[in-house]
Amino acid sequence: MDDPRTDTGELAEYGYEQELKRSLSAWSVFAIGFATISPVVGIYAVVQLGFVFSGGTWIWAVVAAFLGQLLVAAVYAELSSQFPVTGGAYQWVRRLSGPRLGWLVGWIYLASAVASLTTVAYLGASWLYLLFSDGTMSAATHVLLGATFVAVALGINLLGVNPVKHFLNAGIIAEGVASIAVSLILLVFAHNNGFSILFDTLGSAAASGGSVGAGLLTCLAVAGWAFLGFDATTQVAEETEQPRRSVPRALIRAYLFVAFTVLLTGLAVTLALPHPGDAVSGALTDPVFAAVTLGLGAWSEKPFIIVVLIAFFACAISIQTYIGRAVYAFARDRQLPFSKTLATVGPRQIPWVSLVVTAVLASFGLLLGLNGNAAATLIAFGSGGFYFVFLTVAVVALVARLTGRWKPSAGQLNLGRAGLVINVLAVVWLAFEAVNIAWPRAELAPVGGSWMQVWAVVLVFSVLFVIGLAYVAIAKPHNKLAPSPISESEMVEAS
């Protein structure tokens, strides 16, 4: 029998064998979290929409999203300290609230994760096109280049854990150059606007029917995208050395470092942009690129694009990494059709079948881009699903905490009495932001879009939820769970 004091022994207590290669250090886990949240991908995805809806005040929506998600990250860190198993939210909800709700959370989580990979690939395709052409990119080309992103991410992941670590390290360096170094240069040498612009909507209310408040709420809905992905660290718990200690610390450190970088970049771009009104009107579709190239000079265009591309590829690789593990964790518990195949672990000790399947699904999602610019829609899809999962996890954690089913004091990361207050505030924040993201807005749909596109987030996730309920009722996946060596309640106590 495995010694319960070892990582492998601890895993055996949860009913699992050590199949994945446990070779990730605390730094490697941090790299996965950092690359997945990605300040470059996060801020570059929302800055243009932020200007359109809130003008210079868009940065405050980012600050609000940062503070709200910090509460969530703290709850996740406590949970990850007590449940050192791959699966994250699915595992936590299953063990604290029951397998049926755990299945539904896992189902929505997988759909949202695939949507996030699609979104990063779609956004990265624009930068890949800029590297070779200055013309207008067709919708078909955009989709094809997005598929290239997915294919590269899959190829790197299929090489094994060590190549992934090297590429993520390169991504962190690129993020540092593209975000921190460039932002500092812009703040010092290309300061074109005063700090008053941070309190000026620049006439952006027109995009929201004349309402400044509505514009800020829309901006806050979009800003939520910039702080997704910190839970990627929890998906590699079974590949991490000393996961109870390393995973929660890497989660918090990655989140804070990314948040600092995102806020620094957002401030630098807003103060450096020579004609911010053009970003509000839509005449300038890429405020970040304009601020950098005008501030540093035309020579910086191609080098900057290359550095940004490295960051986007690192983000896509990291997302592919944790999605594959999430599917593997779900399939290992026999919770999906073809579970035995999806849970296959290859000779490189990676869940290669899950990786391939999720890459194919993400590529299909890119087809949305054939019907005009799909950036806002894809961001809303990914954000909406993740915030539903965040909210469910926070509520389950709060109920389990209050009823004594979960005792955070037993974990290596313990927030003490503050943990309860943080948990309550996290629920309040997530309830508000989940509704805000899902709220049907014509301004986030493609120009001239139908009512179905305006209501797309609500409709799609309602359909997914109904499908999930039907699957639980008919297939009864909760009855397929293998019995654990110790009971669910004992697992919590043993933690």
Protein Blocks (a to p, Z undefined) as FASTA:
>chain_A
ZZfkbmklmmmmnopacfbccfbcfklmmmmmmmmnommlmmmmmmmmmmmmnommlmmm
mmmmmmmmmmmmmmmmmmmmmmccehijmmmmmmmnojklmmmmmmmmmmmmmmmmmmmm
mmmmmmmmmmmocbdcdfklmmmmmmmmmmmmmmmmmnojklmmmmmmmmmmmmmmmmmm
mmmmmmmmmcfbcfklmmcgglmmmmnnopaklmmmmmmmmmmmmmghjlmmmmmmmmcg
hkllmmmmmmmmmmmmmmmmmmmmmmmmmmmmmblmlmmnomamblmlmmmmmmnojklm
mmmmmmmmmmmmmmmmmmmmmmmmmmmmmmmnopaghklmmmpccfkopafklmmmmmmm
mmmmmmmmmnojfklmmmmmmmmmmmmmmmmmmmmmmmmmmnopacfklpmbdgbjmlmm
mmmmmmmmmmmmmmmmmpccfklpcehiafklmmmmmmmmmmmmmmmmmmmmmnommlmp
ccdfbdfklmmmmZZ
